Amino acid sequence: MSATLTSLNPSTGEPVGEVPVTPSDRIAEVVARARAAQIEWGALTAAQRAEVLAPAGEKLVARADELGELLTREMGKPLREGIGEVRGCGASLAATAKEVADALAPETLEDDHTFSTVHHDPFGVCAVITPWNFPLAMPHWMVVPALIAGNTVVLKPSEETPLIAQAYADVLSEVLPANVLQIVHGADDQGKALVAADVDMIAFTGSRATGQAILGSAAAGLKRVILELGGKDPLVVLDDADIEKAAKFAVMNSFRNAGQVCVSTERIFVDESIASQFEDRMVEMLETMPVGDGMDEASRVGPMINATQRDHVLRQIDDAVASGARVVAGGKDHHDNFIHPTILGDLNDDMGIMRDETFGPVACVARFKDVDEAVARANDTPYGLGAVVFGGDEDRALSVARRLDAGMIGVNKGCGGASGSPWVGAKQSGYGYHGSKAGHRQFAQARVLSRAK
Ligand code: NAD
C-alpha cells in the first residue's frame, strides 16, 4: 500500500480526501504510547473517565451536519442517515459512558465465611478494528466502552472510510488526554500488525473470515477477543401475518443502507398461502426506494461501497437466476456502483445467495408449507446474528421466534432489543458481544478481592 490512502466517493468515484498510511513497522510504537498513557487513564475511576469523555458527545452533535456530509460522501448512504448516525452517537455518548461506568462499579458479596469485592479493572491496551458500513457508529460502539473501562485504544478503521473515523477520533481527542485514543490507517496489513502487536484485547466488527483470522492470531498471546461478525438473517412471515406491515419491514430491512447492514434481511421465508400477495406488496413498495447518490435528497438507496462488493452482489444475483430464481422486480439498470433494489422469488436453499452473506440490495423470497419447515430452513446456516418473525397471533409468533437460532430475534419488528440489551450474535456471527451490563464488562478484567469474615 502507498504512503497515502485516498478515500473515494462510491457514488461518483471522485476522491474525498486522503490520510497517511501507518507503516506496519511503526504500529509497535503507537501501541507503546498507548501503554504509557494507560497508566494515568487507568488510575481514574470509570465514573471519572465517563465525565472526561461526556463533552465529546455535544461536540459531535454540534458538527452532525458537517460530519454527516463527510460520512455520506465517503460511504454513500443517504445524507439524512449519515447525519443521523453522527447525531445519534453524539446524543447518546454521555448516557452510554455512564451506563458503562455503572456496569463496571465494584460489587460486594458475602457468605458465611468471606467478604469479597469484585472489581472490573482495565486490561491495558485495546485494539478496535472496524468495518465501513456504519463508519462512525461501529468505532463508537466499541471505543466508548473500551475507554470507560480504563483501557487506552488504538483504532484501525476500514480503509474504505478513514476520513470520518479520523474526524471521530479527533473530536474525542479534544477532551481526552494525549494518546488515550490513537488511530492507525491502512488495510489488512495494518490490521494484522495491530493484532500481533503488544495489545491486551481486540474488539472487532467485520466479516466472519477476518474474525476467524484475528481469533487465530490472538490465540498465541491468549489475548481477549470480542468479534461481531456477519449474518444471513431470516425473516419468517407466518400465514396470519399483517401482510402490509410484513412487506413494509421486508422492503425497509432488505434495502436500507443498500443492504449493507449486518442485520439486513437476507432470506425471507413466507407461508405459501400468502406469498403472492406478500410479493405483490413488496413490488409496489419498491417505488419508495429510489436509488442514487446519497447527497441527492430523493435517494433512499445509495451505492455499493466499491466495485468488489458490487461484483459480488451481481454475481450472486446472476448465479441465482441461472439456477432458476425468478426476478420479481428490479434486476436491471444497474450502473457504476449502483445496484437497483431487486426482489427474487422461487429460491432454493442451495443457491449461493441463500447461503453466503450478500450485503447488497436484494430481497430473496422463498415459500414454505409449514412452520417446522420454516424454522429448519431459517436455522440452516452457520450464521446467527438477527432474525425476525411476523405473525398475527403474537404468542404463536413468539414461540416460533424462540426456536430460531440467532442472538437477537424480533417479533413484528426488527431484531434490536430495548435499550440496555446486548448486541449479540449466535453461532458464527459473534464471539463475545457488547452493549448491556454483561457486554460492557467484557472490556474489563474481573478481579475478586476477598477477606475472611
Ligand atoms: P472486513 O472483515 O473485510 O474488514 C473489517 C476490518 O478488518 C477493516 O478495518 C479491515 O481493514 C480489517 N482487516 C481485514 N483483514 C484483517 C486481518 N487479517 N486482521 C486484522 N484486521 C483485518 O469487513 P468489511 O467488509 O469492512 O465489513 C463488512 C462485514 O462486517 C460484513 O460481514 C458485516 O456483516 C460485518 N458487520 C457486522 C456487524 C455486527 O454487529 N455483527 C456490524 C457491521 C458490520
Boltz pocket constraint, residues with backbone or C-beta under 6 A from the ligand:
constraints:
  - pocket:
      binder: B
      contacts: [[A, 129], [A, 130], [A, 131], [A, 132], [A, 133], [A, 134], [A, 138], [A, 156], [A, 157], [A, 158], [A, 159], [A, 186], [A, 187], [A, 188], [A, 189], [A, 190], [A, 191], [A, 192], [A, 195], [A, 205], [A, 206], [A, 207], [A, 208], [A, 209], [A, 210], [A, 211], [A, 213], [A, 214], [A, 228], [A, 229], [A, 230], [A, 231], [A, 261], [A, 262], [A, 357], [A, 359], [A, 385], [A, 425], [A, 429]]
      max_distance: 6.0
